[in-house]
């Protein structure tokens, strides 16, 4: 399997949903030197790790993490891999040669698959030490995060 991200046409042509402002219920903590949004009960024995798309955190992604955490069974961990430098929303919609070049540059730089897989593994290990009560983990990804989450090296996540 190639480590180069090839976006689906839907990711590149469907308008991004820009929701109304949302007040997050979770909090940010540092895990493996990565600012990570957390939500849900701190004593949960199950965890969901969310890898979102390249355009950074948005109201609806934070709200989705909170809704999963509100189920009462899961501690949600959502690393902000790109910090203050996500792909600019102006890169959307994709479709032309120039757009493809911008996406390729981002996905070979900050969004490079192998680097991201290594960071996910570091997060998993640190959470395992921080929260030994977590017995089961799941991985959820949106768009680019879906690509990364389905990578074979994470099969035993």
NULO-495891 format. One line per 8 residues: number of its first residue (from 1); their letters; for each residue x negated, y negated, z of C-alpha. Coordinates in nm, 2 decimals. Layout:
BEGIN
NUM) A) X/Y/Z ~ ...
//
This chain:
BEGIN
1) XXXXXXXX) 0.00/0.00/0.00 ~ -0.13/-0.34/-0.09 ~ -0.19/-0.60/0.18 ~ -0.07/-0.88/-0.06 ~ 0.28/-1.01/0.02 ~ 0.51/-1.01/-0.28 ~ 0.83/-1.20/-0.18 ~ 1.17/-1.08/-0.28
9) XXXXXXXX) 1.36/-1.31/-0.52 ~ 1.62/-1.37/-0.25 ~ 1.35/-1.52/-0.02 ~ 1.25/-1.76/-0.29 ~ 1.58/-1.88/-0.43 ~ 1.83/-1.88/-0.14 ~ 1.85/-2.21/0.04 ~ 1.70/-2.21/0.39
17) XXXXXXXX) 1.96/-2.24/0.67 ~ 1.89/-2.55/0.87 ~ 2.10/-2.52/1.17 ~ 2.21/-2.78/1.42 ~ 1.97/-2.85/1.70 ~ 1.96/-2.58/1.96 ~ 1.83/-2.58/2.32 ~ 1.63/-2.27/2.37
25) XXXXXXXX) 1.70/-2.06/2.68 ~ 1.37/-1.87/2.68 ~ 1.03/-2.01/2.74 ~ 0.68/-2.01/2.58 ~ 0.39/-1.82/2.74 ~ 0.04/-1.75/2.62 ~ -0.02/-1.38/2.52 ~ -0.35/-1.28/2.36
33) XXXXXXXX) -0.42/-1.65/2.30 ~ -0.10/-1.69/2.11 ~ 0.19/-1.91/2.21 ~ 0.48/-1.67/2.24 ~ 0.85/-1.74/2.29 ~ 1.00/-1.50/2.54 ~ 1.37/-1.44/2.63 ~ 1.57/-1.19/2.81
41) XXXXXXXX) 1.53/-1.03/3.16 ~ 1.18/-1.02/3.29 ~ 1.24/-0.67/3.44 ~ 1.36/-0.51/3.11 ~ 1.21/-0.17/3.02 ~ 1.26/-0.23/2.65 ~ 1.10/-0.50/2.43 ~ 1.16/-0.64/2.09
49) XXXXXXXX) 0.88/-0.82/1.91 ~ 1.00/-1.06/1.64 ~ 0.78/-1.16/1.35 ~ 0.95/-1.45/1.18 ~ 0.90/-1.60/0.83 ~ 0.62/-1.83/0.72 ~ 0.81/-2.15/0.77 ~ 0.78/-2.16/1.15
57) XXXXXXXX) 1.02/-2.15/1.43 ~ 1.36/-2.29/1.37 ~ 1.67/-2.34/1.58 ~ 1.84/-2.03/1.44 ~ 1.54/-1.81/1.50 ~ 1.51/-1.92/1.86 ~ 1.88/-1.88/1.91 ~ 1.86/-1.53/1.76
65) XXXXXXXX) 1.58/-1.44/2.00 ~ 1.79/-1.57/2.29 ~ 2.10/-1.37/2.18 ~ 1.89/-1.05/2.17 ~ 1.76/-1.13/2.52 ~ 2.11/-1.20/2.64 ~ 2.21/-0.84/2.58 ~ 2.04/-0.77/2.91
73) XXXXXXXX) 1.84/-0.47/2.79 ~ 1.55/-0.63/2.61 ~ 1.26/-0.86/2.68 ~ 1.20/-1.05/2.35 ~ 0.85/-1.16/2.25 ~ 0.82/-1.39/1.94 ~ 0.46/-1.50/1.87 ~ 0.41/-1.84/1.71
81) XXXXXXXX) 0.14/-1.71/1.47 ~ 0.11/-2.03/1.28 ~ 0.13/-2.27/1.57 ~ 0.18/-2.62/1.45 ~ 0.07/-2.52/1.09 ~ 0.35/-2.31/0.94 ~ 0.40/-2.32/0.56 ~ 0.56/-2.65/0.48
89) XXXXXXXX) 0.93/-2.62/0.41 ~ 0.86/-2.83/0.10 ~ 0.70/-2.51/-0.05 ~ 1.06/-2.38/-0.09 ~ 1.22/-2.30/-0.33 ~ 0.96/-2.08/-0.49 ~ 0.96/-1.98/-0.85 ~ 0.71/-2.17/-1.05
97) XXXXXXXX) 0.34/-2.11/-1.10 ~ 0.24/-2.39/-0.86 ~ 0.48/-2.25/-0.60 ~ 0.34/-1.91/-0.64 ~ -0.01/-2.05/-0.59 ~ 0.10/-2.22/-0.26 ~ 0.26/-1.91/-0.13 ~ -0.04/-1.70/-0.23
105) XXXXXXXX) -0.28/-1.94/-0.06 ~ -0.08/-1.93/0.26 ~ -0.04/-1.55/0.26 ~ -0.41/-1.51/0.20 ~ -0.50/-1.76/0.47 ~ -0.29/-1.80/0.79 ~ -0.04/-1.53/0.68 ~ -0.29/-1.27/0.57
113) XXXXXXXX) -0.14/-0.93/0.64 ~ -0.44/-0.75/0.79 ~ -0.52/-1.04/1.02 ~ -0.16/-1.05/1.13 ~ -0.15/-0.67/1.20 ~ -0.46/-0.71/1.42 ~ -0.29/-0.99/1.61 ~ 0.03/-0.79/1.66
121) XXXXXXXX) -0.18/-0.50/1.80 ~ -0.35/-0.74/2.04 ~ -0.02/-0.88/2.16 ~ 0.12/-0.53/2.21 ~ -0.18/-0.42/2.42 ~ -0.17/-0.74/2.63 ~ 0.21/-0.70/2.69 ~ 0.15/-0.34/2.79
129) XXXXXXXX) -0.09/-0.46/3.06 ~ 0.13/-0.75/3.17 ~ 0.45/-0.56/3.17 ~ 0.38/-0.19/3.24 ~ 0.75/-0.14/3.31 ~ 0.82/-0.17/2.93 ~ 0.86/0.18/2.81 ~ 0.99/0.12/2.46
137) XXXXXXXX) 0.91/-0.14/2.19 ~ 1.07/-0.23/1.86 ~ 0.95/-0.46/1.59 ~ 1.19/-0.69/1.40 ~ 1.08/-0.91/1.11 ~ 1.24/-1.18/0.90 ~ 1.12/-1.23/0.53 ~ 0.74/-1.24/0.55
145) XXXXXXXX) 0.77/-1.09/0.90 ~ 0.98/-0.81/0.76 ~ 0.70/-0.73/0.52 ~ 0.44/-0.73/0.80 ~ 0.67/-0.53/1.03 ~ 0.71/-0.25/0.78 ~ 0.34/-0.20/0.73 ~ 0.24/0.16/0.78
153) XXXXX) -0.02/0.08/1.05 ~ 0.26/-0.03/1.28 ~ 0.45/0.30/1.24 ~ 0.37/0.40/1.60 ~ 0.42/0.05/1.74
//
